[in-house]
Amino acid sequence: MSSTVFERSIPDARIITESLADARLAPFWLDDLGARAVYPRHSGTVRYDLAVVGAGYTGLWTALQAVERDPSARVIVLEAKTIGWAASGRNGGFCEASLTHGEANGLARFPRELEQLDRLGTENLDEIAATVARLGLDCDFERTGSLAVATEPYQVAELAAAHDGDGELYYDAEGIRSLVNSPTYQGGLWSTRATALVHPGKLAAELARACVEAGVDIRENSPVRGIDSELPTGVVTLTTDGGFVNAERIALATNAFPSLLKRYRLHTVPVYDYVLMTEPLTDAQLDSIGWQGRQGIADLANQFHYYRLSADNRILWGGYDAVYHFGGRIRPSYDDRPQSFQRLASHFFTTFPQLEGVKFSHRWGGVIDTSTRFCAFFGLARRGRVAYAAGFTGLGVGASRFAANVMLDRLSGESTERTELEMVRSIPLPFPPEPVAFAGVQATKWALDRADHNGGRRNLLLKTLDAVGLGFDS
């Protein structure tokens, strides 16, 4: 088995240790907000036209677009903790046009409608940009595009084949290093229009502000404990610690957390991802990299890294390790995983050896809501009164807005281009129960790592998963 570039060039242990010594265990994006708006807890018994469970991107986009569609609608958002505290405040801030977690995954699962999905995804990203401008959302929105970089020779051909001379621009090793200077790069593809970068914490906070200004009620620290709809028609009741919410329609936006609908609890598993953020780079440090286009970057390995610049020229560096805990447990203690942070720091300095001496200011972990098809799925329950969307698998910053529109279309009973999509009408296979789920995830991780060490060649396990619709292509 061959070694990867990150194993062939390992930085001195001292460099790694010193870089992490003062890193604070907290998401930078939420720390960077400073003073934030605080919303009250729910109490009493109230009635609304629409109740949204979850105040991450999916829930906030749903509430905002509901009142934009019908300004007279009474809408409430119920959040178990605080605005954007989970995945929406912990991600890399890559706002992608793709609704299918990349072209290869979309082609494998929805080949007949991929062109349509690509168009809808681009329209969705354009509409996000327009909304940011129209509502004055202060979220460091930058339409930079993204770079896919090859760090092993076998990955180069895939990038070269995607070149179209228009929105997809291929660079050989010398060319890509002229854009971003890393000795690990063998080639790259700049997707010029498909990605915007945002400040995740600011985007969540600003969406909440826009919701309130449009008349939405937001309740924090108000976990929903149960959902009840005994009658075949009429209101659905949500039970919280402080009382009840009766609503004509419900939108569930709980993502990686256990669904209030028990039948769908095996359709996602929580996978932990880990992230580092550097201190702001000096002008000289930034000049040593280049990166004048400020694109988001990801490499092509199965165990991949994603990274980008913040508005104040920090480098966010995340990915590679994806950790699933037995039983799908989600615990605050899992946010701290020293071996993942050390591995990430090692790979960072392999990628940018010229930044030796840079320190990391923050380190954190967060949960990704992974589905077996690696992109969102949608559904209705309780005779069309309850809608849900989940399973974004790490690419939900942009796709969450599309999902919000799908839920609103379906709750209103509308037949739209969105609701007629196979992607929307189909439900992915659930994960098996424990202990099979844990064993399967570990075996798949091993096989993906083996493929990264074997020229990208997928073994029998991965080929079998591909054949039954469970393969990973992104």
C-alpha positions as CSV (number, residue, x, y, z in Angstrom):
1,M,0.0,0.0,0.0
2,S,1.3,3.4,-0.9
3,S,1.5,6.3,1.6
4,T,-0.3,9.6,1.1
5,V,1.3,13.0,0.9
6,F,0.3,13.6,4.6
7,E,2.3,10.5,5.6
8,R,5.3,11.2,3.4
9,S,5.9,14.6,5.0
10,I,5.2,14.8,8.7
11,P,6.0,18.1,10.5
12,D,8.1,18.1,13.7
13,A,6.0,17.2,16.7
14,R,7.1,20.4,18.4
15,I,5.5,22.5,15.6
16,I,2.2,20.7,16.1
17,T,2.2,20.9,19.9
18,E,3.1,24.6,20.0
19,S,0.4,25.5,17.4
20,L,-2.3,23.9,19.5
21,A,-1.1,25.0,22.9
22,D,-3.5,28.0,23.3
23,A,-6.4,26.9,21.1
24,R,-9.7,27.5,22.8
25,L,-12.3,24.7,22.7
26,A,-15.2,26.6,21.2
27,P,-16.5,27.3,17.7
28,F,-14.8,30.5,16.4
29,W,-17.9,31.6,14.5
30,L,-20.0,31.8,17.7
31,D,-17.2,33.3,19.8
32,D,-16.8,36.0,17.1
33,L,-20.4,37.1,17.4
34,G,-19.8,39.0,20.7
35,A,-23.0,40.2,22.2
36,R,-26.0,38.5,20.6
37,A,-29.7,38.8,20.7
38,V,-31.3,36.7,23.4
39,Y,-34.8,35.3,22.8
40,P,-37.2,34.2,25.6
41,R,-38.2,30.7,26.6
42,H,-41.6,29.4,25.6
43,S,-44.4,29.3,28.2
44,G,-48.1,28.8,28.3
45,T,-50.4,27.4,25.5
46,V,-50.4,29.3,22.2
47,R,-51.7,28.7,18.7
48,Y,-49.9,29.4,15.4
49,D,-50.3,28.8,11.7
50,L,-46.8,27.2,11.5
51,A,-44.5,26.0,14.2
52,V,-40.8,25.3,13.3
53,V,-38.7,23.0,15.5
54,G,-35.1,23.9,15.3
55,A,-33.4,27.3,14.9
56,G,-30.5,26.4,12.6
57,Y,-30.4,27.3,9.0
58,T,-33.2,25.0,7.9
59,G,-35.6,26.2,10.6
60,L,-34.8,29.9,10.1
61,W,-35.0,29.8,6.3
62,T,-38.4,28.0,6.7
63,A,-39.8,30.6,9.1
64,L,-38.5,33.5,7.0
65,Q,-39.8,32.3,3.7
66,A,-43.2,31.3,5.3
67,V,-43.8,34.9,6.3
68,E,-42.5,36.2,3.0
69,R,-45.0,34.0,1.2
70,D,-47.8,35.1,3.6
71,P,-47.1,38.1,5.8
72,S,-50.3,37.4,7.8
73,A,-49.1,34.0,8.8
74,R,-48.4,33.5,12.6
75,V,-45.1,31.6,12.8
76,I,-43.0,30.4,15.8
77,V,-39.6,28.9,15.9
78,L,-38.8,26.6,18.9
79,E,-35.1,26.1,19.7
80,A,-33.8,23.6,22.3
81,K,-30.7,25.7,23.0
82,T,-29.7,29.0,21.3
83,I,-29.8,30.2,17.7
84,G,-27.3,28.4,15.5
85,W,-25.4,26.7,18.3
86,A,-25.2,23.3,16.6
87,A,-24.2,22.6,13.0
88,S,-25.2,26.0,11.7
89,G,-22.6,27.7,14.0
90,R,-19.9,25.1,13.6
91,N,-19.5,24.4,9.8
92,G,-16.9,25.7,7.4
93,G,-19.2,28.4,5.9
94,F,-19.2,26.8,2.4
95,C,-22.5,27.8,0.8
96,E,-22.7,25.5,-2.2
97,A,-24.9,25.5,-5.2
98,S,-25.0,21.6,-5.2
99,L,-28.1,20.1,-3.7
100,T,-26.8,16.5,-4.2
101,H,-23.4,16.7,-2.4
102,G,-21.5,17.0,-5.6
103,E,-22.0,16.0,-9.2
104,A,-20.7,12.4,-8.8
105,N,-23.1,11.7,-6.0
106,G,-26.0,13.3,-7.9
107,L,-25.2,11.4,-11.1
108,A,-25.1,8.1,-9.2
109,R,-28.5,8.7,-7.5
110,F,-30.5,11.0,-9.7
111,P,-29.1,10.8,-13.2
112,R,-32.3,11.6,-15.0
113,E,-32.8,14.9,-13.2
114,L,-29.2,16.0,-12.4
115,E,-29.3,18.8,-14.9
116,Q,-32.5,20.1,-13.4
117,L,-31.1,19.8,-9.9
118,D,-28.0,21.6,-10.9
119,R,-30.1,24.5,-12.3
120,L,-32.3,24.6,-9.2
121,G,-29.2,24.6,-7.0
122,T,-27.7,27.5,-8.9
123,E,-30.9,29.4,-8.7
124,N,-31.1,28.7,-5.0
125,L,-27.6,30.1,-4.5
126,D,-28.4,33.2,-6.6
127,E,-31.5,33.7,-4.4
128,I,-29.5,33.4,-1.2
129,A,-27.1,36.1,-2.6
130,A,-30.1,38.3,-3.5
131,T,-31.7,37.8,0.0
132,V,-28.4,38.7,1.7
133,A,-28.3,42.0,-0.3
134,R,-32.1,42.8,0.0
135,L,-32.3,42.3,3.7
136,G,-28.8,43.6,4.5
137,L,-27.7,40.4,6.2
138,D,-24.2,41.1,7.7
139,C,-22.7,37.6,7.2
140,D,-19.4,38.2,5.3
141,F,-21.0,36.7,2.1
142,E,-18.3,36.3,-0.7
143,R,-19.1,34.6,-4.0
144,T,-15.5,33.3,-4.5
145,G,-16.1,29.9,-6.0
146,S,-14.1,26.9,-4.9
147,L,-10.9,25.0,-5.7
148,A,-10.8,21.2,-5.8
149,V,-7.2,20.2,-5.5
150,A,-5.4,17.0,-6.3
151,T,-2.8,16.0,-3.7
152,E,-2.0,12.6,-5.4
153,P,-1.2,12.0,-9.1
154,Y,-4.1,9.7,-9.7
155,Q,-6.6,12.5,-8.8
156,V,-5.4,14.8,-11.6
157,A,-7.3,13.2,-14.5
158,E,-10.6,13.6,-12.8
159,L,-10.1,17.4,-12.5
160,A,-8.8,17.8,-16.0
161,A,-11.9,16.0,-17.4
162,A,-14.2,18.4,-15.6
163,H,-12.6,21.5,-17.3
164,D,-15.1,23.3,-19.5
165,G,-13.3,26.6,-20.0
166,D,-16.2,28.5,-18.6
167,G,-17.3,28.0,-15.0
168,E,-14.9,25.1,-14.5
169,L,-11.2,26.0,-15.0
170,Y,-8.4,23.4,-14.8
171,Y,-4.9,24.2,-13.6
172,D,-1.8,21.9,-13.7
173,A,0.5,21.7,-10.7
174,E,2.4,24.9,-11.6
175,G,-0.9,26.8,-12.4
176,I,-2.7,25.8,-9.2
177,R,0.4,26.7,-7.1
178,S,0.4,30.1,-8.6
179,L,-3.1,30.6,-7.2
180,V,-2.5,29.0,-3.8
181,N,1.1,28.0,-3.0
182,S,1.2,24.5,-1.5
183,P,3.9,21.9,-2.3
184,T,1.2,19.2,-2.0
185,Y,-0.8,20.3,-5.1
186,Q,-0.6,18.2,-8.2
187,G,-3.4,20.0,-10.1
188,G,-6.7,21.9,-9.4
189,L,-10.1,22.9,-10.7
190,W,-11.6,26.3,-10.0
191,S,-15.4,26.2,-9.9
192,T,-15.9,29.9,-10.3
193,R,-19.7,30.3,-9.7
194,A,-20.8,27.3,-7.5
195,T,-19.7,28.4,-4.1
196,A,-20.0,31.4,-1.8
197,L,-18.4,31.7,1.6
198,V,-20.2,33.0,4.7
199,H,-19.6,33.6,8.4
200,P,-21.8,30.8,9.7
201,G,-22.5,32.3,13.1
202,K,-23.4,35.7,11.6
203,L,-25.6,34.1,9.0
204,A,-27.7,32.3,11.7
205,A,-27.9,35.4,13.8
206,E,-28.9,37.6,10.9
207,L,-31.5,35.1,9.7
208,A,-33.0,35.2,13.2
209,R,-33.0,39.0,13.1
210,A,-34.7,39.0,9.8
211,C,-37.3,36.5,11.0
212,V,-38.2,38.7,14.0
213,E,-38.4,41.8,11.9
214,A,-40.8,40.0,9.6
215,G,-43.1,39.0,12.6
216,V,-41.8,35.6,13.5
217,D,-41.7,34.6,17.2
218,I,-38.5,32.9,18.3
219,R,-38.2,30.9,21.5
220,E,-34.8,29.7,22.8
221,N,-34.0,27.1,25.5
222,S,-37.4,25.6,24.6
223,P,-36.8,21.9,23.7
224,V,-39.8,20.1,22.2
225,R,-40.4,16.9,24.1
226,G,-43.3,15.4,22.1
227,I,-45.6,15.8,19.1
228,D,-49.3,14.8,19.3
229,S,-52.0,14.8,16.6
230,E,-54.7,12.4,17.8
231,L,-57.4,13.8,15.5
232,P,-57.2,13.0,11.8
233,T,-57.5,16.7,11.1
234,G,-56.9,19.9,13.0
235,V,-54.0,21.2,15.0
236,V,-50.8,19.4,15.9
237,T,-49.6,19.9,19.5
238,L,-46.0,20.3,20.5
239,T,-45.1,19.8,24.1
240,T,-42.3,21.9,25.6
241,D,-40.9,22.2,29.2
242,G,-42.8,25.5,29.5
243,G,-46.2,24.6,27.9
244,F,-47.7,23.7,24.6
245,V,-47.8,25.0,21.0
246,N,-50.8,24.2,18.8
247,A,-50.2,24.7,15.1
248,E,-51.9,24.0,11.8
249,R,-48.6,22.9,10.3
250,I,-45.3,21.8,11.7
251,A,-41.8,21.9,10.1
252,L,-39.2,19.7,11.7
253,A,-35.6,21.0,11.3
254,T,-33.7,19.0,13.9
255,N,-31.2,17.5,11.5
256,A,-28.7,15.3,13.4
257,F,-30.7,15.1,16.5
258,P,-33.3,12.3,17.0
259,S,-36.5,13.0,15.0
260,L,-39.8,13.6,16.8
261,L,-41.1,11.1,14.3
262,K,-39.7,7.8,15.6
263,R,-40.1,6.0,12.2
264,Y,-37.3,8.2,10.8
265,R,-34.7,8.0,13.6
266,L,-32.6,5.4,11.6
267,H,-32.5,7.6,8.5
268,T,-29.7,9.7,9.8
269,V,-26.7,9.1,12.0
270,P,-24.6,11.7,13.7
271,V,-21.0,11.8,12.5
272,Y,-18.5,14.1,14.3
273,D,-16.3,16.4,12.3
274,Y,-13.4,18.5,13.7
275,V,-12.1,21.9,12.8
276,L,-9.2,24.3,13.6
277,M,-9.0,28.0,13.1
278,T,-5.7,29.9,13.0
279,E,-5.0,33.3,14.4
280,P,-5.2,36.1,11.8
281,L,-2.3,35.8,9.3
282,T,0.1,38.6,8.9
283,D,0.4,40.2,5.4
284,A,3.8,38.4,5.0
285,Q,2.3,35.1,5.9
286,L,-0.6,35.6,3.5
287,D,1.7,36.7,0.7
288,S,3.6,33.4,1.2
289,I,0.5,31.5,0.2
290,G,-1.0,33.8,-2.4
291,W,-4.7,32.9,-2.3
292,Q,-5.8,36.3,-3.7
293,G,-9.0,34.8,-5.0
294,R,-10.0,33.7,-1.4
295,Q,-11.7,30.6,-2.8
296,G,-12.9,27.8,-0.6
297,I,-10.7,24.7,-1.0
298,A,-11.1,21.0,-0.6
299,D,-8.9,18.1,-1.7
300,L,-10.1,15.0,-3.5
301,A,-9.3,12.1,-1.1
302,N,-12.1,10.1,0.5
303,Q,-10.9,11.4,3.8
304,F,-10.7,15.0,2.6
305,H,-9.8,18.4,4.1
306,Y,-11.7,21.6,3.5
307,Y,-10.3,25.1,4.2
308,R,-11.0,28.7,3.6
309,L,-10.0,32.3,4.7
310,S,-12.2,34.2,7.1
311,A,-12.9,37.9,6.7
312,D,-9.9,38.8,9.0
313,N,-7.6,36.3,7.2
314,R,-7.6,33.4,9.5
315,I,-7.5,29.9,8.0
316,L,-10.2,27.5,8.9
317,W,-9.0,24.0,8.5
318,G,-11.3,21.0,8.9
319,G,-12.4,17.5,7.8
320,Y,-10.5,14.3,7.4
321,D,-11.6,12.5,10.5
322,A,-15.3,11.5,10.6
323,V,-16.2,9.9,13.9
324,Y,-19.3,7.9,14.7
325,H,-20.0,6.9,18.3
326,F,-21.8,3.6,19.1
327,G,-25.5,4.1,19.4
328,G,-25.4,7.4,17.5
329,R,-24.7,9.3,20.8
330,I,-24.3,13.1,20.8
331,R,-22.4,14.4,23.8
332,P,-20.6,17.7,24.6
333,S,-17.5,15.7,25.6
334,Y,-17.2,14.4,22.0
335,D,-16.4,18.0,20.8
336,D,-12.9,17.6,22.1
337,R,-10.8,14.9,20.4
338,P,-7.1,15.7,20.8
339,Q,-6.0,13.0,18.3
340,S,-8.1,14.6,15.6
341,F,-6.8,18.1,16.3
342,Q,-3.2,16.9,16.3
343,R,-3.8,15.1,13.0
344,L,-5.4,18.2,11.5
345,A,-2.5,20.4,12.6
346,S,0.0,18.0,11.1
347,H,-1.8,18.0,7.8
348,F,-2.1,21.8,7.9
349,F,1.7,22.3,8.2
350,T,2.3,19.7,5.5
351,T,0.0,21.7,3.2
352,F,1.5,25.1,4.2
353,P,5.0,24.5,5.6
354,Q,5.8,28.2,5.1
355,L,3.3,28.9,7.9
356,E,5.5,27.2,10.6
357,G,4.9,29.2,13.8
358,V,1.3,30.1,13.1
359,K,-0.9,29.2,16.1
360,F,-4.5,28.0,16.3
361,S,-6.9,30.2,18.2
362,H,-9.8,27.8,18.3
363,R,-10.6,24.1,18.0
364,W,-14.0,22.5,18.0
365,G,-16.1,19.5,16.9
366,G,-19.7,19.2,15.6
367,V,-22.2,16.7,14.4
368,I,-23.1,16.1,10.7
369,D,-26.5,14.6,10.0
370,T,-25.5,11.9,7.6
371,S,-28.0,10.0,5.4
372,T,-27.3,6.9,3.3
373,R,-27.6,8.9,0.1
374,F,-25.3,11.7,1.4
375,C,-27.8,14.5,0.6
376,A,-31.0,15.8,2.1
377,F,-34.3,13.8,2.1
378,F,-37.8,15.1,2.7
379,G,-41.1,13.7,3.9
380,L,-44.6,14.4,5.2
381,A,-46.4,12.9,8.2
382,R,-49.7,13.2,10.1
383,R,-51.8,13.5,7.0
384,G,-49.7,16.3,5.5
385,R,-49.6,18.5,8.6
386,V,-45.9,17.7,9.5
387,A,-43.0,18.1,7.1
388,Y,-39.4,17.4,7.7
389,A,-36.0,17.6,6.0
390,A,-32.7,16.1,7.2
391,G,-29.6,14.3,6.0
392,F,-27.6,17.1,4.5
393,T,-24.3,15.3,5.2
394,G,-22.2,18.4,5.6
395,L,-23.4,20.5,2.7
396,G,-26.5,22.1,4.2
397,V,-25.5,25.8,4.3
398,G,-27.0,26.5,0.9
399,A,-29.2,23.4,0.5
400,S,-31.1,24.2,3.8
401,R,-32.9,27.1,2.0
402,F,-34.0,24.8,-0.8
403,A,-35.2,22.3,1.8
404,A,-37.2,25.0,3.5
405,N,-39.0,25.8,0.3
406,V,-39.7,22.1,-0.3
407,M,-41.3,21.8,3.2
408,L,-43.4,24.9,2.7
409,D,-44.6,23.7,-0.8
410,R,-45.6,20.4,0.7
411,L,-47.3,21.8,3.8
412,S,-49.4,24.1,1.5
413,G,-50.3,21.1,-0.7
414,E,-48.8,22.8,-3.7
415,S,-47.5,20.8,-6.7
416,T,-44.3,22.6,-7.8
417,E,-41.2,21.8,-9.7
418,R,-39.5,21.1,-6.4
419,T,-42.1,18.7,-5.1
420,E,-42.2,16.6,-8.3
421,L,-38.4,15.8,-8.1
422,E,-37.5,12.2,-7.5
423,M,-35.0,13.5,-5.0
424,V,-37.9,15.0,-3.0
425,R,-40.4,12.1,-3.5
426,S,-37.9,9.3,-2.6
427,I,-36.7,8.3,0.8
428,P,-33.2,6.8,1.3
429,L,-32.5,3.5,2.9
430,P,-32.3,3.7,6.7
431,F,-29.2,2.8,8.6
432,P,-29.3,-0.6,10.3
433,P,-29.8,-0.8,14.0
434,E,-26.9,-1.3,16.4
435,P,-24.5,-3.1,16.6
436,V,-24.6,-3.4,12.8
437,A,-24.6,0.3,12.2
438,F,-21.4,0.8,14.2
439,A,-19.6,-2.1,12.5
440,G,-20.7,-1.0,9.1
441,V,-19.5,2.6,9.6
442,Q,-16.1,1.4,10.9
443,A,-15.7,-1.1,8.0
444,T,-16.6,1.6,5.5
445,K,-14.1,4.1,7.0
446,W,-11.4,1.4,6.8
447,A,-12.2,0.8,3.2
448,L,-12.2,4.5,2.3
449,D,-8.8,4.9,3.9
450,R,-7.5,1.9,2.0
451,A,-8.8,3.4,-1.2
452,D,-6.9,6.6,-0.5
453,H,-3.7,4.5,-0.1
454,N,-4.4,2.5,-3.3
455,G,-4.7,5.0,-6.0
456,G,-8.4,5.6,-5.3
457,R,-9.4,2.1,-6.2
458,R,-12.5,0.9,-4.4
459,N,-12.5,-2.6,-2.9
460,L,-15.3,-5.1,-2.9
461,L,-17.1,-3.6,0.1
462,L,-17.2,-0.1,-1.5
463,K,-18.3,-1.5,-4.8
464,T,-21.1,-3.5,-3.1
465,L,-22.2,-0.3,-1.3
466,D,-22.2,1.5,-4.6
467,A,-24.3,-1.2,-6.2
468,V,-27.0,-1.0,-3.5
469,G,-27.1,2.8,-3.4
470,L,-25.0,3.3,-0.3
471,G,-21.7,4.3,-2.0
472,F,-19.8,7.4,-1.1
473,D,-18.7,9.5,-4.0
474,S,-17.9,12.9,-2.5
